[in-house]
């Protein structure tokens, strides 16, 4: 399945900030991915990635259009309050990939390169923990969005 990652050319499978210890976060909503790009960073970019679900021990949660901060109350995950907590619990339960269907997720970075309305639309997000679960397809640098190749990525 094709997903997008908004960030830098260094793909971090450990997560950032409140997501530390989770994995690499991806979304099928291009505008959501762009909302996570810090355009002040020199290597800021949007990356298109293909995830090989056959290589994932995957668990799926359906958010039914709700935001990332209102997770469904699935058995064994009732105490989780965010997507980050769901991922951490899923990893403890032996999963190496977590899919969130119909989740509304955007960072809220305001800039002219994405649509806030489109970024807030529910879509499918996934967190993966292993490099062999994915293949980088294409990437665009933030400044002028030229196409770059997989060899440009440092992971």
C-alpha positions, -999 to +999 in steps of 0.1 A: +000+000+000+012+035-008+017+060+021+034+094+026+058+106+053+063+143+060+095+151+077+132+149+067+152+126+045+163+107+076+136+081+083+134+076+121+119+042+131+120+052+168+096+081+165+100+118+176+088+138+206+058+122+222+060+094+196+095+082+208+096+044+210+068+038+185+081+036+148+079+054+115+045+072+110+029+072+076-004+083+061-023+079+029-034+115+031-007+136+014-019+168+030-017+153+064+019+143+057+028+178+045+013+193+077+041+175+096+070+190+075+091+216+093+099+237+063+127+255+082+148+223+081+173+220+052+164+184+045+126+188+049+107+167+024+077+146+015+084+109+008+061+084-009+066+049+006+052+015-003+045-007+027+046-044+022+018-056+045+028-092+041+059-084+061+039-069+090+025-085+121-003-060+118-031-049+141-058-025+129-079+001+148-109+018+132-113+054+144-146+059+126-137+095+117-125+106+151-092+124+158-060+106+169-067+116+205-099+096+207-089+060+202-115+032+200-118+012+232-107-023+220-102-052+244-067-049+259-063-013+248-091+004+269-066+025+288-049+040+257-057+077+252-037+084+220-024+067+189+011+067+205-002+048+235-020+023+212+013+017+193+033+011+224+007-013+238+005-031+204+043-035+204+041-050+239+015-074+225+039-086+198+028-064+168+054-047+146+029-025+126-003-007+136-029+006+112-054+034+120-083+034+097-106+065+093-085+086+117-083+124+115-047+135+121-028+167+112-001+186+130-016+220+122+014+236+107+000+264+086+016+270+053+005+273+016+017+239+004-013+219+017-050+221+024-060+223+060-094+210+051-080+180+032-054+173+059-081+170+086-101+144+065-101+109+080-077+086+063-056+055+069-023+059+088+002+032+097+032+029+120+059+005+110+089-006+130+112-023+105+130-011+074+122-043+055+084-035+057+088-006+033+103+007+001+109+044-006+092+052-040+097+089-044+106+120-025+102+157-029+123+183-012+103+210+005+117+241-012+108+233-048+096+197-046+119+182-072+118+144-075+147+127-057+157+090-056+160+064-029+198+069-029+193+104-014+178+090+018+199+083+049+183+054+067 
